[in-house]
Amino acid sequence: MLATLSEDGLQAIQILDQTLLPAQAVIRRLTTLEDVAHAIRHMQVRGAPLIGATAAYGVALGLQAADIPAHDQRLADVLATLAATRPTAVNLHWALARMQQALMPLPVAQRAAAAWQAARAIAQEDAAANAAIGQHGLPLLADLAARRGRVQVMTHCNAGWLATVANGTALAPVYAAQQAGLAVHVWVSETRPRNQGWLTAWELQQAGIPHTLIADNAAGLLLMQGKVDLIIVGADRIAANGDTANKVGTYLKALAAAAHGIPFYVAAPRSTIDFACPTGADIPIEERAAAELDSPLGQDTAVANPAFDITPATLIDGIITDTGLHTAQHLRP
Ligand code: MRU
């Protein structure tokens, strides 16, 4: 499997540029803090867990500049630059807080080397957490496949290996099901305006998993027609009460799933749960550029482009994390 993020041995990192996928698979080499901030802001890397791990490496790159000592002010500036790139995915802020905790107590001369180690640990933990999500989600799919012969999953956006260091979140149980020999089919919604669903379709194509691409607005009909056994989506931030921010359009799927009695699950590592954020109303929603809608009406037409929405915990049947399957309304630190 391709890596979304890797070190290249020369104190640089390599990323798969997701703005060019699925047409082209281009690896970019990032060597500076500014390279990393640009890659996150412009979504060359995207997906909450991947953003967090990449930002951690951004701290390492920011502290290794030979002409700038890694004193407290430099560390604070590096953290602030990365924190300002995207607001909603809490994994970014979680990773930066962890880097700060690891580096601040150290002598200045040791910080740059320690930052590489800390970033590596975050990346490795993400891959392991997502593999665990796959195993904890697998019984849900296995149960449905046993009763129906095959299991039909619907997902939204891209929460596969591309969006993480490895293994994916929402797609981790799907990959686990494939490995277990279950018959699985995935409904993939395009996810306008950025079309992250195309990334999901590309991933599933690479893995040889049967899937069907749909327009976002087709989801309700498929749920009504009984063509979906369960929905699994990723998350950018889960509030303490279980309300969940994910790619805009997730909430409508959850509403339609509830109307038709279809189970709706969120899959995310614990780094996505923000216990400091009481409810979904407290989650900052990123507003992205109007140009992403690419409207033929031109600049005179007002455009709103919220990148995420909030699905209330009451619509979520369970949250699959690296520690197991949890009730959304009873999350524990
Ligand atoms: O704007 P994006 O593409 O970074 O948003 C990604 C999502 O909403 C994903 O569903 C979420 O980050 C989970 S990724 C494992």
Boltz pocket constraint, residues with backbone or C-beta under 6 A from the ligand:
constraints:
  - pocket:
      binder: B
      contacts: [[A, 45], [A, 46], [A, 47], [A, 48], [A, 49], [A, 89], [A, 156], [A, 157], [A, 158], [A, 159], [A, 160], [A, 163], [A, 164], [A, 168], [A, 169], [A, 170], [A, 196], [A, 233], [A, 234], [A, 235], [A, 236], [A, 246], [A, 247], [A, 248], [A, 267], [A, 307]]
      max_distance: 6.0
